[in-house]
């Protein structure tokens, strides 16, 4: 039997494929959680995991900023990612 419209497989794939807005929301909230977790670990002096979380948060925020084309956020998060990358290298070398 032939049905009109989309087939079942395409409907399922479309249902589980996030929209652009959902992807942006997931990026920024995951970045927020990683950054806050990094700050908590820093306050508890838990190294070097805190630096890794700051790197992850900055990278996700940078990706999100590029997606929304916000130049100020791109600059801030590129700078933070550079700073945190230096911290990561220092942590790995010690």
N, C-alpha and C positions, 0 to 999 in steps of 0.2 A: 504494500500500500504506500503510495507516495503522499507525503504531507506538504502543505504549503509552508513557505518561510524557511527558517533556519533548520538545519538538521540537529540532532541531539548532541553530537560531539562538539560542534561549534558552539552550541548553547552552553555546554558545560565549561569549555575553555573560556568563553567570554565571561561566565559567572565568576571564575576563579582568577581572571586576569585583572589586576588592580588598575584603576583609572589613574590618570596623571595626577590628579588631586590627592588620591589615596596614597600614591607613591611618595609625593611630597610630604604628606602628613606623617607617614611612617619614617621617612628620613629625619625630619626635624625632631620628632619625639624620641627616636632611638638615639640621636645625637645628644639630646637634652639629658636622657637617662645616663648615657656614657660619661658625659661631662660632669654631672652631679655625682656620680659614683666615683669618678676620679678625684673630685674635691673632697669627698668624704674620706677616701683612702689617704689623701694627702694630710688631712687633719689628724688621722690616726697613725701617720708616719709608716704607711705600708708601701714600701718601694720594692720593685719598680712597677708594680701593677698599676699604680695610680697614673704613671706617665703613659703607659699603654692605653689606658682608658681615655686620657686627655687626647692622645693622638687619634684614637678612633672617633671620639666626639668631634674634634676639629675637622677631620677628614669628611665625616658625614655632613657636618654643617657646611663645609666648603662645597661639596657636591650639591647640596640643597640650594646654596646661594647662587651657584652657577645656573642651576635649573630655573630659578626665579629671576635671574639676571639682576641681582642686587650688588652693585659694585662695592659699596661700603662693607657689606658682609663678606664678600669675596676677599677683600683686602685684609680684614680683621682675621678671618679664619685661615688664610694663607700664611699670614704672619704668625699666628698661634701655632699652626701646624709646623712651621719651621722651628720655632722655639721648642716645641715639645719633641720634635725629631732630634734636636741636639741633646735634649735630656735623655731620650731613648738611647742614643749612641753612648752617652756618658755612663748610663746604667749598665749597658752591655759590656763596656770596657772595664768596669770595676769588679 
